[in-house]
Amino acid sequence: MAFSPENDADIFSSLPAAPAVFLLRGEDEATEPYVSKTANLRRRLVRLLGDSGDRTKKLNLRNRARWIEFTTTGSDFESGFLLYRVLRSAFPKTYSRRLRLRFAPFVKMHLDNPYPRASITTRIGKLSAQSAYYGPFPSRVAAEKFANDSLDFFKMRRCVDDLHPDPAFPGCIYSEMKMCLAPCFKGCSDEEYRAEVVRVQTFFDSAGASLERELSAQREQASANLEFENAAAIHARIEKLKPLLAQLPDVVHRLDRLNGIMVQPSNEPEAVTLFRVDAGLIVGPAEFSVAQQIVSGGKTPSMEARIQDAIADLPPSTAKSAMDVMDHVAILKRWYYRSSRVGEIFFADDNGVLPFRRIVRGVSRVYRGEKPDAAAENSGQGTTPEPGAAS
């Protein structure tokens, strides 16, 4: 809408007193716009555009702004995601600094290396590369702890050098402790090292379930062979593995499998807002009416079917670059690891199947303003907050 100081009272009264993302423009389209989000649009614009006198030191754009653009939102997450999109369009070179985005830490498997290894990174390489990324973790420290504790169960190398195997090489402390197959001095064949890398990747892919199954089978076999000391040693390894897997947040997936549905409150009555997460990319919003709807023939489709239709109507996700993915995962991480967050998220399983029955219950809870149930909290949706996250 157009803004003029002479008609400010009528303009302010027509603005909703609701959360929104807004943009103020001057008469000269070449000048920078003012972009922000607010919990109360009317109150914020009265403060920015109202007549505050000549002695105030507060920012006042009354004599500069001539156009107001805004979109009302239903949740802080929706406001933040919309603000990101607007800032990226208006300030493509500085949007990240303006949003104070902190890229999410990942465990990276360097699969394009002749002798693959794992490392911690906040940068995603080319989307066409072979490397696999696992995250997002709340912090680099958390990612490093999970990676180090996980690799204690395997014999994959931890050095960062590009290897040129030489039998004369003395090796390192890990090879001396029998914690590495030592491909650096041909302590194993390339096939043996590759097999160990596959075990590590399968461990990360399955969130540790593959190793738990492997150790359980070994323990049962040792017990059947009356090798009770061996069975006890394997059982000790299983007990050591359990707390490692228990600390893994539910949001941590292989990046290309980070798929799910987020449910947020809506600014529309009798509705919630849905977002789809595709390989870390956020798509949405889509307004979903909670009220029953009668279609042709007098039939009332189930809420599960209507949710599937609403998700299907969202446009496909498209990542133009790795930076797109890094931005979206950073926004997801910021919301997920908050000490008190609004809304719920439900992740697809390893086969890409979404838990629609749980999503239906989540829609009902978000609509009523209830907290996630105990089952959702125990499944990893209640996790340690990100250090320094805003509440």
C-alpha positions as a Markdown table, in Angstrom:
| # | Residue | x | y | z |
|---|---|---|---|---|
| 1 | Met | 0.0 | 0.0 | 0.0 |
| 2 | Ala | 1.1 | 3.6 | -0.6 |
| 3 | Phe | 2.1 | 5.6 | 2.5 |
| 4 | Ser | 1.8 | 9.3 | 3.0 |
| 5 | Pro | 2.3 | 11.2 | 6.3 |
| 6 | Glu | -1.0 | 13.1 | 5.8 |
| 7 | Asn | -3.1 | 9.9 | 5.9 |
| 8 | Asp | -1.1 | 8.0 | 8.4 |
| 9 | Ala | -4.0 | 7.5 | 10.8 |
| 10 | Asp | -6.1 | 5.7 | 8.2 |
| 11 | Ile | -3.1 | 3.7 | 7.0 |
| 12 | Phe | -2.2 | 2.5 | 10.5 |
| 13 | Ser | -5.7 | 1.5 | 11.3 |
| 14 | Ser | -5.9 | -0.6 | 8.2 |
| 15 | Leu | -2.8 | -2.6 | 9.2 |
| 16 | Pro | -3.2 | -5.9 | 11.0 |
| 17 | Ala | -1.9 | -6.1 | 14.6 |
| 18 | Ala | -0.4 | -9.5 | 13.8 |
| 19 | Pro | 3.1 | -11.0 | 13.2 |
| 20 | Ala | 4.4 | -10.2 | 9.7 |
| 21 | Val | 7.4 | -9.6 | 7.5 |
| 22 | Phe | 7.4 | -6.2 | 6.0 |
| 23 | Leu | 9.4 | -4.0 | 3.6 |
| 24 | Leu | 9.4 | -0.2 | 3.3 |
| 25 | Arg | 10.4 | 1.5 | 0.0 |
| 26 | Gly | 11.1 | 5.1 | -0.8 |
| 27 | Glu | 10.1 | 7.0 | -3.9 |
| 28 | Asp | 13.5 | 6.2 | -5.5 |
| 29 | Glu | 13.4 | 2.5 | -6.3 |
| 30 | Ala | 17.2 | 2.5 | -6.5 |
| 31 | Thr | 17.5 | 3.2 | -2.7 |
| 32 | Glu | 17.8 | 0.3 | -0.3 |
| 33 | Pro | 14.5 | -0.9 | 1.2 |
| 34 | Tyr | 14.0 | -1.4 | 4.9 |
| 35 | Val | 13.2 | -5.1 | 5.6 |
| 36 | Ser | 12.3 | -6.7 | 9.0 |
| 37 | Lys | 9.9 | -9.0 | 10.8 |
| 38 | Thr | 7.7 | -8.1 | 13.8 |
| 39 | Ala | 5.3 | -9.7 | 16.2 |
| 40 | Asn | 2.8 | -6.8 | 15.7 |
| 41 | Leu | 2.9 | -5.0 | 12.4 |
| 42 | Arg | 0.7 | -2.1 | 13.3 |
| 43 | Arg | 2.6 | -1.2 | 16.4 |
| 44 | Arg | 6.0 | -1.6 | 14.7 |
| 45 | Leu | 5.0 | 0.7 | 11.7 |
| 46 | Val | 3.5 | 3.3 | 14.0 |
| 47 | Arg | 6.9 | 3.4 | 15.7 |
| 48 | Leu | 8.8 | 3.6 | 12.4 |
| 49 | Leu | 6.4 | 5.9 | 10.5 |
| 50 | Gly | 4.5 | 7.8 | 13.1 |
| 51 | Asp | 5.1 | 11.4 | 14.0 |
| 52 | Ser | 7.7 | 11.2 | 16.8 |
| 53 | Gly | 8.8 | 14.8 | 17.0 |
| 54 | Asp | 12.1 | 16.3 | 16.2 |
| 55 | Arg | 14.2 | 15.3 | 19.3 |
| 56 | Thr | 13.9 | 11.5 | 19.2 |
| 57 | Lys | 17.0 | 9.4 | 18.5 |
| 58 | Lys | 15.0 | 6.4 | 17.4 |
| 59 | Leu | 14.9 | 5.3 | 13.8 |
| 60 | Asn | 12.1 | 7.1 | 12.0 |
| 61 | Leu | 11.3 | 6.6 | 8.3 |
| 62 | Arg | 8.2 | 8.8 | 8.1 |
| 63 | Asn | 9.7 | 11.2 | 5.5 |
| 64 | Arg | 11.4 | 8.5 | 3.5 |
| 65 | Ala | 9.0 | 5.6 | 3.1 |
| 66 | Arg | 6.4 | 5.8 | 0.5 |
| 67 | Trp | 5.4 | 2.1 | 0.0 |
| 68 | Ile | 4.6 | -0.6 | 2.5 |
| 69 | Glu | 4.7 | -4.3 | 1.5 |
| 70 | Phe | 3.9 | -7.0 | 4.1 |
| 71 | Thr | 2.9 | -10.6 | 4.5 |
| 72 | Thr | 1.3 | -11.8 | 7.8 |
| 73 | Thr | 2.7 | -15.0 | 9.3 |
| 74 | Gly | 1.5 | -17.5 | 11.8 |
| 75 | Ser | 4.8 | -18.5 | 13.5 |
| 76 | Asp | 8.3 | -17.3 | 14.2 |
| 77 | Phe | 9.7 | -20.0 | 11.9 |
| 78 | Glu | 7.5 | -18.8 | 9.1 |
| 79 | Ser | 8.5 | -15.2 | 9.7 |
| 80 | Gly | 12.2 | -16.2 | 9.8 |
| 81 | Phe | 12.0 | -18.2 | 6.6 |
| 82 | Leu | 10.1 | -15.5 | 4.7 |
| 83 | Leu | 12.5 | -12.9 | 6.0 |
| 84 | Tyr | 15.4 | -15.0 | 4.6 |
| 85 | Arg | 13.7 | -15.1 | 1.2 |
| 86 | Val | 13.1 | -11.4 | 1.1 |
| 87 | Leu | 16.6 | -10.5 | 2.3 |
| 88 | Arg | 18.2 | -12.8 | -0.1 |
| 89 | Ser | 16.3 | -11.2 | -3.0 |
| 90 | Ala | 16.9 | -7.6 | -1.8 |
| 91 | Phe | 20.5 | -8.0 | -0.5 |
| 92 | Pro | 22.0 | -11.0 | -2.3 |
| 93 | Lys | 25.6 | -10.2 | -1.1 |
| 94 | Thr | 24.8 | -9.4 | 2.6 |
| 95 | Tyr | 21.7 | -11.4 | 3.5 |
| 96 | Ser | 23.6 | -14.0 | 5.5 |
| 97 | Arg | 25.3 | -11.4 | 7.7 |
| 98 | Arg | 22.0 | -9.6 | 8.2 |
| 99 | Leu | 20.3 | -12.8 | 9.3 |
| 100 | Arg | 23.4 | -13.9 | 11.4 |
| 101 | Leu | 23.2 | -17.4 | 9.8 |
| 102 | Arg | 25.5 | -19.9 | 11.3 |
| 103 | Phe | 26.0 | -22.9 | 9.0 |
| 104 | Ala | 25.2 | -26.3 | 10.5 |
| 105 | Pro | 28.0 | -28.7 | 11.3 |
| 106 | Phe | 28.1 | -32.0 | 9.5 |
| 107 | Val | 30.1 | -35.2 | 9.6 |
| 108 | Lys | 31.5 | -35.5 | 6.1 |
| 109 | Met | 32.5 | -38.8 | 4.5 |
| 110 | His | 35.2 | -38.0 | 1.9 |
| 111 | Leu | 34.1 | -40.8 | -0.5 |
| 112 | Asp | 35.9 | -39.3 | -3.5 |
| 113 | Asn | 39.2 | -39.9 | -1.8 |
| 114 | Pro | 41.1 | -43.1 | -2.7 |
| 115 | Tyr | 41.2 | -43.8 | 1.0 |
| 116 | Pro | 38.0 | -42.3 | 2.4 |
| 117 | Arg | 37.9 | -40.7 | 5.8 |
| 118 | Ala | 35.5 | -38.6 | 7.9 |
| 119 | Ser | 35.8 | -35.0 | 9.0 |
| 120 | Ile | 33.7 | -32.2 | 10.5 |
| 121 | Thr | 32.6 | -29.3 | 8.2 |
| 122 | Thr | 30.1 | -26.5 | 7.9 |
| 123 | Arg | 30.6 | -26.3 | 4.2 |
| 124 | Ile | 28.9 | -28.5 | 1.6 |
| 125 | Gly | 30.8 | -29.2 | -1.6 |
| 126 | Lys | 29.4 | -29.6 | -5.0 |
| 127 | Leu | 26.0 | -31.3 | -5.0 |
| 128 | Ser | 27.3 | -33.7 | -7.7 |
| 129 | Ala | 30.2 | -34.9 | -5.7 |
| 130 | Gln | 30.4 | -38.3 | -4.1 |
| 131 | Ser | 30.9 | -37.1 | -0.5 |
| 132 | Ala | 28.1 | -37.9 | 2.0 |
| 133 | Tyr | 27.1 | -35.4 | 4.8 |
| 134 | Tyr | 25.4 | -36.3 | 8.1 |
| 135 | Gly | 23.8 | -33.7 | 10.3 |
| 136 | Pro | 22.9 | -31.1 | 11.2 |
| 137 | Phe | 24.4 | -31.2 | 14.7 |
| 138 | Pro | 23.8 | -28.4 | 17.2 |
| 139 | Ser | 27.5 | -27.5 | 17.3 |
| 140 | Arg | 30.9 | -28.5 | 16.0 |
| 141 | Val | 31.8 | -29.9 | 19.4 |
| 142 | Ala | 28.8 | -32.2 | 19.3 |
| 143 | Ala | 29.6 | -33.3 | 15.8 |
| 144 | Glu | 33.2 | -34.0 | 16.7 |
| 145 | Lys | 32.2 | -36.0 | 19.8 |
| 146 | Phe | 29.8 | -38.2 | 17.8 |
| 147 | Ala | 32.3 | -38.8 | 15.0 |
| 148 | Asn | 35.1 | -39.7 | 17.4 |
| 149 | Asp | 33.0 | -41.9 | 19.6 |
| 150 | Ser | 31.6 | -43.6 | 16.5 |
| 151 | Leu | 35.0 | -44.3 | 14.9 |
| 152 | Asp | 36.2 | -46.0 | 18.1 |
| 153 | Phe | 34.1 | -48.9 | 16.9 |
| 154 | Phe | 35.8 | -49.1 | 13.6 |
| 155 | Lys | 39.3 | -49.1 | 12.1 |
| 156 | Met | 38.9 | -46.4 | 9.4 |
| 157 | Arg | 41.8 | -43.9 | 9.3 |
| 158 | Arg | 41.5 | -40.6 | 11.1 |
| 159 | Cys | 44.4 | -38.8 | 9.6 |
| 160 | Val | 43.7 | -35.9 | 7.1 |
| 161 | Asp | 46.6 | -36.4 | 4.7 |
| 162 | Asp | 46.3 | -37.7 | 1.1 |
| 163 | Leu | 47.8 | -41.1 | 1.4 |
| 164 | His | 50.6 | -42.5 | -0.7 |
| 165 | Pro | 51.0 | -46.0 | 0.8 |
| 166 | Asp | 54.6 | -46.9 | 1.6 |
| 167 | Pro | 55.7 | -50.0 | 3.5 |
| 168 | Ala | 58.5 | -48.0 | 5.0 |
| 169 | Phe | 56.1 | -45.5 | 6.6 |
| 170 | Pro | 56.1 | -46.0 | 10.4 |
| 171 | Gly | 52.4 | -45.4 | 10.9 |
| 172 | Cys | 50.7 | -43.4 | 13.7 |
| 173 | Ile | 49.4 | -43.9 | 17.2 |
| 174 | Tyr | 46.1 | -45.4 | 15.9 |
| 175 | Ser | 47.8 | -48.1 | 14.0 |
| 176 | Glu | 50.0 | -48.9 | 17.0 |
| 177 | Met | 46.8 | -49.2 | 19.1 |
| 178 | Lys | 45.2 | -51.5 | 16.5 |
| 179 | Met | 42.5 | -48.8 | 16.0 |
| 180 | Cys | 43.3 | -48.3 | 12.3 |
| 181 | Leu | 43.9 | -50.7 | 9.4 |
| 182 | Ala | 46.9 | -48.6 | 8.5 |
| 183 | Pro | 46.5 | -48.2 | 4.7 |
| 184 | Cys | 49.3 | -45.7 | 4.9 |
| 185 | Phe | 52.0 | -48.5 | 5.1 |
| 186 | Lys | 49.9 | -51.2 | 3.4 |
| 187 | Gly | 48.8 | -52.7 | 6.7 |
| 188 | Cys | 45.7 | -53.9 | 4.8 |
| 189 | Ser | 44.7 | -54.4 | 1.2 |
| 190 | Asp | 42.6 | -51.8 | -0.6 |
| 191 | Glu | 39.7 | -54.2 | -0.6 |
| 192 | Glu | 39.8 | -54.6 | 3.2 |
| 193 | Tyr | 39.9 | -50.9 | 3.7 |
| 194 | Arg | 37.1 | -50.3 | 1.4 |
| 195 | Ala | 35.0 | -52.9 | 3.3 |
| 196 | Glu | 35.7 | -51.1 | 6.5 |
| 197 | Val | 34.6 | -47.8 | 4.9 |
| 198 | Val | 31.4 | -49.4 | 3.8 |
| 199 | Arg | 30.7 | -50.5 | 7.4 |
| 200 | Val | 31.3 | -46.9 | 8.7 |
| 201 | Gln | 29.0 | -45.4 | 6.0 |
| 202 | Thr | 26.3 | -48.0 | 6.7 |
| 203 | Phe | 26.6 | -47.1 | 10.4 |
| 204 | Phe | 26.1 | -43.4 | 9.7 |
| 205 | Asp | 23.3 | -44.2 | 7.2 |
| 206 | Ser | 21.3 | -46.2 | 9.7 |
| 207 | Ala | 22.0 | -43.9 | 12.7 |
| 208 | Gly | 24.0 | -46.7 | 14.3 |
| 209 | Ala | 21.4 | -49.5 | 13.9 |
| 210 | Ser | 23.6 | -51.5 | 11.6 |
| 211 | Leu | 26.4 | -51.9 | 14.1 |
| 212 | Glu | 23.9 | -52.7 | 16.9 |
| 213 | Arg | 22.4 | -55.5 | 14.8 |
| 214 | Glu | 25.9 | -56.7 | 13.9 |
| 215 | Leu | 27.1 | -56.8 | 17.5 |
| 216 | Ser | 23.9 | -58.5 | 18.7 |
| 217 | Ala | 24.3 | -61.2 | 16.1 |
| 218 | Gln | 27.9 | -61.8 | 17.2 |
| 219 | Arg | 26.9 | -62.0 | 20.8 |
| 220 | Glu | 24.2 | -64.5 | 20.1 |
| 221 | Gln | 26.6 | -66.6 | 18.0 |
| 222 | Ala | 29.3 | -66.5 | 20.8 |
| 223 | Ser | 26.7 | -67.6 | 23.3 |
| 224 | Ala | 25.5 | -70.4 | 21.1 |
| 225 | Asn | 29.2 | -71.6 | 20.8 |
| 226 | Leu | 29.6 | -71.4 | 24.6 |
| 227 | Glu | 32.2 | -68.7 | 24.2 |
| 228 | Phe | 30.9 | -66.8 | 27.2 |
| 229 | Glu | 34.0 | -64.5 | 27.7 |
| 230 | Asn | 33.7 | -63.4 | 24.1 |
| 231 | Ala | 30.0 | -62.9 | 24.4 |
| 232 | Ala | 30.6 | -60.8 | 27.5 |
| 233 | Ala | 33.1 | -58.6 | 25.7 |
| 234 | Ile | 30.7 | -58.1 | 22.8 |
| 235 | His | 27.9 | -57.2 | 25.3 |
| 236 | Ala | 30.2 | -54.6 | 26.8 |
| 237 | Arg | 30.7 | -53.0 | 23.4 |
| 238 | Ile | 26.9 | -52.9 | 22.9 |
| 239 | Glu | 26.5 | -51.2 | 26.3 |
| 240 | Lys | 29.1 | -48.7 | 25.2 |
| 241 | Leu | 27.3 | -48.1 | 21.9 |
| 242 | Lys | 23.9 | -47.4 | 23.5 |
| 243 | Pro | 24.7 | -44.0 | 25.0 |
| 244 | Leu | 26.3 | -42.9 | 21.8 |
| 245 | Leu | 23.1 | -43.6 | 19.8 |
| 246 | Ala | 20.9 | -42.1 | 22.5 |
| 247 | Gln | 22.7 | -38.7 | 22.2 |
| 248 | Leu | 22.0 | -38.6 | 18.4 |
| 249 | Pro | 19.3 | -36.0 | 17.7 |
| 250 | Asp | 16.4 | -37.1 | 15.5 |
| 251 | Val | 17.1 | -34.4 | 13.0 |
| 252 | Val | 20.5 | -35.9 | 12.1 |
| 253 | His | 20.2 | -37.7 | 8.8 |
| 254 | Arg | 22.3 | -38.2 | 5.7 |
| 255 | Leu | 21.7 | -34.9 | 3.9 |
| 256 | Asp | 20.2 | -36.4 | 0.8 |
| 257 | Arg | 17.7 | -38.3 | 3.0 |
| 258 | Leu | 16.8 | -35.3 | 5.3 |
| 259 | Asn | 13.2 | -35.4 | 4.3 |
| 260 | Gly | 10.1 | -34.5 | 6.5 |
| 261 | Ile | 7.1 | -32.4 | 7.2 |
| 262 | Met | 7.0 | -29.5 | 9.5 |
| 263 | Val | 3.8 | -28.3 | 11.2 |
| 264 | Gln | 3.5 | -24.7 | 12.3 |
| 265 | Pro | 0.7 | -22.5 | 13.6 |
| 266 | Ser | -1.2 | -20.5 | 11.1 |
| 267 | Asn | -2.5 | -16.9 | 11.0 |
| 268 | Glu | -5.6 | -18.2 | 9.4 |
| 269 | Pro | -8.5 | -19.5 | 11.6 |
| 270 | Glu | -9.1 | -23.2 | 11.8 |
| 271 | Ala | -5.8 | -24.0 | 10.1 |
| 272 | Val | -2.1 | -24.9 | 10.5 |
| 273 | Thr | 0.8 | -24.2 | 8.1 |
| 274 | Leu | 2.8 | -27.0 | 6.5 |
| 275 | Phe | 6.4 | -27.0 | 5.2 |
| 276 | Arg | 8.1 | -29.8 | 3.4 |
| 277 | Val | 11.8 | -30.6 | 3.8 |
| 278 | Asp | 13.4 | -32.2 | 0.8 |
| 279 | Ala | 17.1 | -33.2 | 1.2 |
| 280 | Gly | 17.5 | -30.3 | 3.6 |
| 281 | Leu | 15.6 | -27.8 | 1.4 |
| 282 | Ile | 12.5 | -26.1 | 2.9 |
| 283 | Val | 9.5 | -25.8 | 0.7 |
| 284 | Gly | 6.3 | -23.9 | 1.7 |
| 285 | Pro | 4.3 | -22.6 | 3.3 |
| 286 | Ala | 1.0 | -24.4 | 2.6 |
| 287 | Glu | -2.1 | -23.5 | 4.6 |
| 288 | Phe | -4.0 | -26.6 | 5.8 |
| 289 | Ser | -7.6 | -26.3 | 7.0 |
| 290 | Val | -8.1 | -28.5 | 10.1 |
| 291 | Ala | -11.9 | -28.5 | 9.6 |
| 292 | Gln | -13.5 | -31.4 | 7.8 |
| 293 | Gln | -14.2 | -30.9 | 4.1 |
| 294 | Ile | -16.9 | -32.5 | 2.1 |
| 295 | Val | -16.1 | -33.3 | -1.5 |
| 296 | Ser | -18.3 | -34.2 | -4.4 |
| 297 | Gly | -20.5 | -37.2 | -3.7 |
| 298 | Gly | -20.9 | -36.2 | -0.1 |
| 299 | Lys | -17.7 | -38.0 | 1.0 |
| 300 | Thr | -15.5 | -36.6 | 3.8 |
| 301 | Pro | -11.8 | -37.5 | 3.0 |
| 302 | Ser | -9.6 | -38.4 | 6.0 |
| 303 | Met | -7.2 | -35.8 | 7.4 |
| 304 | Glu | -4.3 | -38.0 | 6.4 |
| 305 | Ala | -5.4 | -38.0 | 2.8 |
| 306 | Arg | -5.9 | -34.2 | 2.9 |
| 307 | Ile | -2.5 | -33.7 | 4.3 |
| 308 | Gln | -1.0 | -35.8 | 1.6 |
| 309 | Asp | -2.8 | -33.6 | -1.0 |
| 310 | Ala | -1.7 | -30.4 | 0.6 |
| 311 | Ile | 1.9 | -31.6 | 0.6 |
| 312 | Ala | 1.7 | -32.8 | -3.0 |
| 313 | Asp | 0.5 | -29.3 | -4.1 |
| 314 | Leu | 3.7 | -27.7 | -2.9 |
| 315 | Pro | 6.2 | -27.0 | -5.7 |
| 316 | Pro | 9.2 | -29.3 | -6.2 |
| 317 | Ser | 12.4 | -28.3 | -4.4 |
| 318 | Thr | 15.2 | -27.1 | -6.5 |
| 319 | Ala | 18.7 | -26.3 | -5.3 |
| 320 | Lys | 20.7 | -24.0 | -7.6 |
| 321 | Ser | 23.8 | -24.4 | -5.5 |
| 322 | Ala | 25.2 | -25.9 | -2.4 |
| 323 | Met | 24.8 | -22.5 | -0.7 |
| 324 | Asp | 21.0 | -22.9 | -1.0 |
| 325 | Val | 21.2 | -26.1 | 0.9 |
| 326 | Met | 23.5 | -24.7 | 3.5 |
| 327 | Asp | 21.2 | -21.7 | 4.1 |
| 328 | His | 18.1 | -23.8 | 4.4 |
| 329 | Val | 19.7 | -26.3 | 6.8 |
| 330 | Ala | 21.0 | -23.4 | 8.9 |
| 331 | Ile | 17.5 | -22.1 | 9.2 |
| 332 | Leu | 16.2 | -25.6 | 10.1 |
| 333 | Lys | 19.0 | -26.1 | 12.6 |
| 334 | Arg | 18.3 | -22.7 | 14.2 |
| 335 | Trp | 14.6 | -23.6 | 14.8 |
| 336 | Tyr | 15.1 | -27.3 | 15.8 |
| 337 | Tyr | 17.7 | -26.7 | 18.5 |
| 338 | Arg | 15.9 | -23.8 | 20.2 |
| 339 | Ser | 15.4 | -24.3 | 23.9 |
| 340 | Ser | 11.7 | -23.8 | 23.4 |
| 341 | Arg | 10.4 | -24.1 | 19.9 |
| 342 | Val | 6.9 | -23.8 | 18.4 |
| 343 | Gly | 5.7 | -26.4 | 16.0 |
| 344 | Glu | 6.7 | -30.0 | 15.2 |
| 345 | Ile | 8.6 | -31.9 | 12.6 |
| 346 | Phe | 8.3 | -35.4 | 11.4 |
| 347 | Phe | 11.0 | -37.2 | 9.4 |
| 348 | Ala | 10.7 | -39.8 | 6.7 |
| 349 | Asp | 12.3 | -43.2 | 7.3 |
| 350 | Asp | 15.2 | -44.7 | 5.3 |
| 351 | Asn | 12.8 | -45.6 | 2.5 |
| 352 | Gly | 11.4 | -42.0 | 2.2 |
| 353 | Val | 8.1 | -42.9 | 3.8 |
| 354 | Leu | 6.5 | -40.2 | 6.0 |
| 355 | Pro | 4.7 | -41.1 | 9.2 |
| 356 | Phe | 1.3 | -39.7 | 8.3 |
| 357 | Arg | -0.5 | -41.0 | 11.3 |
| 358 | Arg | 2.0 | -39.2 | 13.6 |
| 359 | Ile | 1.7 | -36.1 | 11.4 |
| 360 | Val | -2.1 | -36.1 | 11.9 |
| 361 | Arg | -1.7 | -36.2 | 15.6 |
| 362 | Gly | 1.0 | -33.5 | 15.4 |
| 363 | Val | -1.4 | -31.3 | 13.3 |
| 364 | Ser | -4.0 | -31.6 | 16.1 |
| 365 | Arg | -1.5 | -30.7 | 18.8 |
| 366 | Val | -0.1 | -27.7 | 16.9 |
| 367 | Tyr | -3.6 | -26.4 | 16.1 |
| 368 | Arg | -4.6 | -26.7 | 19.8 |
| 369 | Gly | -1.3 | -25.1 | 21.0 |
| 370 | Glu | -0.2 | -28.3 | 22.8 |
| 371 | Lys | 3.3 | -29.5 | 23.4 |
| 372 | Pro | 4.6 | -32.6 | 21.6 |
| 373 | Asp | 3.7 | -35.8 | 23.5 |
| 374 | Ala | 6.1 | -37.9 | 25.4 |
| 375 | Ala | 6.6 | -40.3 | 22.5 |
| 376 | Ala | 7.7 | -37.5 | 20.2 |
| 377 | Glu | 10.1 | -36.2 | 22.8 |
| 378 | Asn | 11.6 | -39.6 | 23.4 |
| 379 | Ser | 12.1 | -40.2 | 19.7 |
| 380 | Gly | 14.6 | -37.3 | 19.6 |
| 381 | Gln | 12.4 | -34.3 | 19.0 |
| 382 | Gly | 13.3 | -33.0 | 22.4 |
| 383 | Thr | 17.0 | -32.4 | 22.3 |
| 384 | Thr | 19.7 | -30.4 | 23.9 |
| 385 | Pro | 19.3 | -26.7 | 22.8 |
| 386 | Glu | 21.8 | -25.0 | 20.7 |
| 387 | Pro | 24.2 | -23.0 | 22.8 |
| 388 | Gly | 23.2 | -19.3 | 22.6 |
| 389 | Ala | 19.9 | -20.0 | 20.9 |
| 390 | Ala | 17.2 | -17.5 | 21.5 |
| 391 | Ser | 14.1 | -18.6 | 23.4 |
